[in-house]
Amino acid sequence: MPRLVLIRHGQSLWNLENRFTGWIDVPLTATGEAEAANAGEKLRGLELNVAYTSALKRAARTLEIVLKSIPLDLPVISDKALNERDYGDLSGLNKDETRAKYGDEQVHIWRRSFDVPPPGGEALKNTAERTLPFFDRAIMGDIRQGKNVLVVAHGNSNRAIVMKLENLSPDEILGLELATGVPRVYDLSIEGTVSNLSVLG
């Protein structure tokens, strides 16, 4: 039975600084690198055949550390379809300062509604609309061939995939926190039906 492993990248510099990051390319912190190494150790012994990541360096670096920690040498496919949600005009802003400027309620709507994007950015709905076609075509294409797949991406691109795999509603997926550097391991049928989920936190 094929296996899919989803990991949100390790802590980035702007996670630490409580900033909206989105498509801005920021590095991992030392904590983020340690989280990635820990994720790799938890996956040691798992057979994996191919890896996917986004076009952003915090995810690519996390994947690099994970593979070194397992250790495995896998073909790696990078695609911007797996990039984090674009926060538009909020990118780079401190979340607390943004709440002070726009109000708690407005910022909560931008962050936690399924289909209301921040100015110039994407809602989770928009992220899913670019992530899921790639997931269905490329990642599930490998699953259908019986391959075990590792995906290292972002909180919201991974949320879109989790929403599909676990048949979650928009409200349910928005309430799900995906911790940095924690693998979610799915045993799947070749049609994509989940038979087992393990969170290696």
C-alpha positions as CSV (number, residue, x, y, z in Angstrom):
1,M,0.0,0.0,0.0
2,P,1.5,3.4,-1.0
3,R,2.5,5.9,1.6
4,L,2.3,9.7,1.6
5,V,4.3,11.7,4.1
6,L,3.5,15.4,4.5
7,I,5.8,17.8,6.4
8,R,5.4,21.5,6.9
9,H,8.9,23.2,6.7
10,G,10.8,23.8,9.9
11,Q,10.5,27.2,11.7
12,S,11.5,30.1,9.5
13,L,13.0,33.4,10.5
14,W,9.6,35.1,9.9
15,N,7.7,32.4,11.9
16,L,10.0,33.4,14.7
17,E,9.4,37.1,14.2
18,N,5.6,36.6,13.9
19,R,5.5,37.9,10.4
20,F,3.2,37.0,7.4
21,T,5.6,35.2,5.1
22,G,3.7,33.8,2.1
23,W,5.9,33.8,-1.0
24,I,8.7,35.8,0.5
25,D,11.8,33.6,0.5
26,V,13.1,33.6,4.1
27,P,15.6,31.1,5.6
28,L,15.1,28.5,8.4
29,T,16.2,29.3,11.9
30,A,18.5,27.0,13.9
31,T,15.4,25.7,15.5
32,G,13.8,25.0,12.1
33,E,16.9,23.1,11.0
34,A,16.8,21.0,14.2
35,E,13.0,20.3,13.5
36,A,13.9,19.1,10.0
37,A,16.6,16.8,11.3
38,N,14.2,15.5,14.0
39,A,11.6,14.8,11.3
40,G,14.2,12.8,9.3
41,E,15.1,10.7,12.3
42,K,11.4,9.9,12.8
43,L,11.2,8.7,9.2
44,R,14.3,6.5,9.4
45,G,13.5,3.1,8.1
46,L,10.5,4.2,6.0
47,E,10.8,3.3,2.4
48,L,10.4,6.4,0.2
49,N,10.7,6.7,-3.6
50,V,10.3,10.3,-4.6
51,A,10.1,13.7,-2.9
52,Y,8.3,17.0,-3.7
53,T,8.8,20.5,-2.4
54,S,7.8,24.0,-3.2
55,A,9.9,26.7,-5.0
56,L,10.7,28.4,-1.7
57,K,14.0,27.8,0.1
58,R,12.6,27.2,3.6
59,A,10.8,24.1,2.3
60,A,13.7,23.0,0.0
61,R,16.2,23.3,2.9
62,T,13.9,21.4,5.2
63,L,13.7,18.6,2.6
64,E,17.5,18.6,2.2
65,I,18.0,18.2,6.0
66,V,15.2,15.5,6.3
67,L,16.8,13.4,3.5
68,K,20.3,13.8,5.0
69,S,19.0,12.7,8.4
70,I,17.1,9.5,7.2
71,P,19.5,9.2,5.2
72,L,18.1,8.8,1.6
73,D,19.0,10.0,-1.8
74,L,15.7,10.6,-3.7
75,P,14.7,12.3,-6.9
76,V,13.3,15.7,-5.9
77,I,10.6,17.6,-7.8
78,S,10.2,21.3,-7.0
79,D,7.1,23.2,-8.0
80,K,5.6,26.6,-7.1
81,A,2.1,24.9,-7.0
82,L,3.2,23.8,-3.5
83,N,4.2,27.3,-2.4
84,E,2.7,28.8,0.7
85,R,-0.5,30.9,0.4
86,D,0.4,34.4,-0.9
87,Y,-0.4,36.9,1.8
88,G,-0.3,39.8,-0.7
89,D,0.0,43.2,1.0
90,L,0.3,41.6,4.4
91,S,3.6,39.9,3.4
92,G,6.4,40.9,5.8
93,L,4.1,42.6,8.3
94,N,4.2,41.7,12.0
95,K,0.9,40.0,12.9
96,D,0.4,41.9,16.1
97,E,1.1,45.2,14.4
98,T,-1.3,44.3,11.7
99,R,-4.0,43.5,14.3
100,A,-3.4,46.9,15.9
101,K,-3.7,48.6,12.5
102,Y,-6.7,46.8,11.0
103,G,-8.4,45.3,14.1
104,D,-8.5,41.7,15.4
105,E,-11.7,40.8,13.6
106,Q,-10.4,41.9,10.1
107,V,-7.1,40.1,10.5
108,H,-8.9,37.0,11.8
109,I,-11.0,37.0,8.6
110,W,-8.0,37.3,6.4
111,R,-6.1,34.6,8.2
112,R,-8.9,32.1,9.0
113,S,-11.7,32.4,6.4
114,F,-11.7,29.9,3.6
115,D,-12.5,32.3,0.8
116,V,-11.7,35.9,1.8
117,P,-8.2,36.8,0.7
118,P,-6.1,39.5,2.2
119,P,-5.5,42.6,-0.1
120,G,-3.5,41.4,-3.1
121,G,-3.2,37.9,-1.8
122,E,-4.8,34.4,-1.7
123,A,-7.4,32.8,0.5
124,L,-7.0,29.1,1.3
125,K,-9.5,28.4,-1.4
126,N,-7.2,30.0,-4.0
127,T,-4.2,28.1,-2.6
128,A,-6.2,24.8,-2.9
129,E,-7.1,25.7,-6.5
130,R,-3.4,25.8,-7.5
131,T,-2.1,23.1,-5.2
132,L,-4.7,20.3,-5.7
133,P,-4.5,20.0,-9.5
134,F,-0.8,19.5,-9.1
135,F,-1.3,17.1,-6.3
136,D,-3.8,15.0,-8.3
137,R,-1.7,15.0,-11.4
138,A,1.9,14.6,-10.1
139,I,1.8,13.4,-6.5
140,M,-1.2,11.1,-6.9
141,G,0.3,10.0,-10.2
142,D,3.2,8.5,-8.2
143,I,0.9,7.1,-5.6
144,R,-1.1,5.3,-8.3
145,Q,2.2,3.7,-9.5
146,G,2.6,2.3,-6.0
147,K,5.4,4.8,-5.0
148,N,5.9,6.1,-1.5
149,V,6.0,9.9,-1.6
150,L,7.5,12.6,0.7
151,V,6.1,16.1,0.4
152,V,7.8,19.0,2.2
153,A,5.8,22.2,1.7
154,H,3.9,24.8,3.8
155,G,1.1,25.3,6.3
156,N,-1.6,26.2,3.8
157,S,-0.5,24.2,0.7
158,N,-0.4,21.1,3.0
159,R,-3.8,22.1,4.5
160,A,-5.3,22.0,1.0
161,I,-3.9,18.4,0.6
162,V,-5.1,17.4,4.1
163,M,-8.5,18.8,3.4
164,K,-8.8,16.6,0.4
165,L,-7.3,13.4,1.9
166,E,-9.3,13.6,5.1
167,N,-12.6,14.9,3.6
168,L,-12.6,18.0,5.9
169,S,-14.9,20.9,5.6
170,P,-13.6,24.5,5.2
171,D,-14.3,25.1,8.9
172,E,-12.6,21.9,10.0
173,I,-9.4,22.5,7.9
174,L,-9.1,26.1,9.1
175,G,-9.1,24.8,12.7
176,L,-6.3,22.4,12.0
177,E,-2.8,23.6,13.0
178,L,0.0,21.9,11.2
179,A,3.1,22.2,13.4
180,T,6.5,22.9,11.8
181,G,8.6,19.9,11.1
182,V,6.0,17.2,12.2
183,P,5.4,14.4,9.6
184,R,1.9,13.2,8.8
185,V,2.1,9.7,7.4
186,Y,-0.8,8.5,5.3
187,D,-1.3,4.9,4.2
188,L,-3.3,5.2,1.0
189,S,-5.0,3.1,-1.6
190,I,-3.9,3.8,-5.2
191,E,-7.2,5.7,-5.5
192,G,-6.2,8.0,-2.6
193,T,-8.4,6.6,0.1
194,V,-6.8,6.9,3.5
195,S,-6.5,3.7,5.5
196,N,-4.3,5.0,8.3
197,L,-2.8,8.3,9.5
198,S,0.1,8.6,11.9
199,V,1.2,12.0,13.2
200,L,4.9,11.7,14.3
201,G,4.9,14.6,16.7
